[in-house]
Amino acid sequence: MPPRKRAVEEISSLKAPPFSDAQWEDFRHGCALFNRGRYWHAHESWEAAWLPMGDDPEDDAEIFLRALIQLASGLHLKRIGRYKGARNQLAKAESKFSVMPTFFMDMDIAALRVFAAHQREHFSEDFVCLLRSRSTAG
C-alpha cells in the first residue's frame, strides 16, 4: 500500500525523509535517469523510492517525490504528444514545488518550480533542467 498522499495545504515544513539505503539508491538513480532525458524510467525509479514511505510526519517529504514523479511524467507525456496530460502533470508538480523551501534535499526547488511552470506554458525544447545536488553527485 503506498503512503498517504499529502495535500499541498497540509505542508508547513519538510524534513528529509528517513530513506533506507535502497530508497537512496532509487532516488539517486532516478535523478541520473532524469538528467539523461529518460523521464519514464526516472518516474519509475522515484516511485520505487516513494512506495515504501509511511504515513508518519517524518514521511511528509513524500510530496517532494510525487512532485518529481509528476515532473518526469509531464515531460514524458510531452515527448509522446499527449499535451493535455503533460500540462496536467506539470501543473501538479508546480503546485507541490510551491509549498517547499527554496532548497530541499540539496535541490534548488525554486528552479524546479520555474522549470515546471515554463514547460507547462511553453513546452520549450531549449529550456532544460538538470538535477544537481550533493545527494545525487557521483
C-alpha positions in Angstrom: 0.0 0.0 0.0 1.5 3.4 -1.0 2.0 6.1 1.6 -0.8 8.6 2.2 -0.7 11.4 -0.4 -0.3 14.7 1.4 -2.3 17.6 0.1 -0.4 20.8 -0.6 -2.4 22.6 2.1 -1.1 20.1 4.8 2.6 21.1 4.3 4.0 23.6 6.6 7.6 22.3 6.9 9.5 19.4 5.4 12.4 17.3 6.6 14.5 14.9 4.5 12.8 11.5 4.6 14.3 8.6 6.6 15.2 6.7 3.4 16.7 3.2 3.5 19.8 2.5 1.5 17.6 1.0 -1.2 15.4 4.2 -1.3 18.5 6.4 -1.6 19.7 4.3 -4.5 16.4 4.5 -6.3 16.3 8.3 -5.6 19.8 8.9 -7.0 19.2 6.6 -9.9 16.0 8.5 -10.8 18.0 11.7 -10.8 20.6 10.3 -13.1 17.9 9.0 -15.5 16.1 12.3 -15.5 19.3 14.1 -16.4 19.7 11.7 -19.4 16.2 12.6 -20.6 14.9 9.1 -19.6 11.8 10.6 -17.9 9.6 7.5 -17.8 12.4 5.5 -16.2 13.2 8.3 -13.7 9.5 8.3 -12.8 9.7 4.5 -12.1 12.8 4.8 -10.0 11.4 7.6 -7.9 8.2 5.7 -7.5 10.2 2.8 -6.1 11.7 5.2 -3.5 8.3 6.6 -2.7 6.2 3.4 -2.3 7.9 2.2 0.9 7.3 5.6 2.7 4.9 5.6 5.6 2.2 7.8 6.9 4.1 9.4 9.8 5.0 13.1 9.9 8.6 12.3 9.0 7.3 10.9 5.7 5.7 14.2 4.7 8.5 14.5 2.2 6.6 12.0 0.0 5.1 15.2 -1.6 8.6 16.0 -2.9 8.9 12.6 -4.6 5.5 12.9 -6.0 6.4 16.3 -7.5 9.5 14.8 -9.1 7.4 11.9 -10.4 4.9 14.3 -11.9 7.6 16.5 -13.4 9.1 13.5 -15.1 5.7 12.2 -16.2 4.8 15.5 -17.7 8.0 15.7 -19.7 7.4 12.1 -20.9 3.8 12.8 -21.9 5.0 16.0 -23.7 7.6 13.9 -25.6 5.0 11.5 -26.8 2.5 14.2 -27.8 -0.1 13.9 -25.0 -0.1 17.6 -24.3 -3.2 17.9 -22.2 -1.9 15.2 -19.8 1.6 16.7 -19.9 0.2 20.1 -18.8 -1.8 18.5 -16.1 1.2 16.6 -14.6 3.4 19.7 -14.9 0.8 21.8 -13.1 0.6 19.3 -10.3 4.4 19.2 -9.9 4.5 23.0 -9.9 1.8 23.2 -7.2 3.8 20.8 -5.0 7.1 22.6 -5.5 5.4 25.8 -4.5 5.0 24.7 -0.8 8.6 23.5 -0.4 11.5 25.5 0.8 13.8 27.1 -1.8 16.2 24.2 -1.3 15.2 20.8 -0.2 17.4 17.6 -0.1 20.1 19.8 -1.6 18.0 20.6 -4.7 17.0 24.0 -6.0 13.2 23.7 -5.6 12.6 27.3 -6.9 14.3 26.4 -10.2 12.3 23.2 -10.5 9.0 25.1 -9.9 10.0 27.7 -12.6 11.0 24.9 -15.0 7.7 23.1 -14.5 5.7 26.3 -15.0 7.7 27.2 -18.1 7.3 23.8 -19.6 3.5 23.8 -18.8 3.1 27.2 -20.6 5.6 27.0 -23.4 6.8 23.4 -23.9 10.2 24.8 -24.7 12.8 22.4 -26.1 15.6 24.8 -25.4 14.9 25.3 -21.7 16.3 22.3 -19.9 16.7 21.4 -16.2 19.3 19.1 -14.8 19.1 17.8 -11.2 22.2 18.5 -9.2 22.8 18.0 -5.5 25.3 16.6 -3.1 22.9 13.6 -2.7 23.0 12.8 -6.4 26.6 13.6 -7.2 29.0 10.8 -8.2 
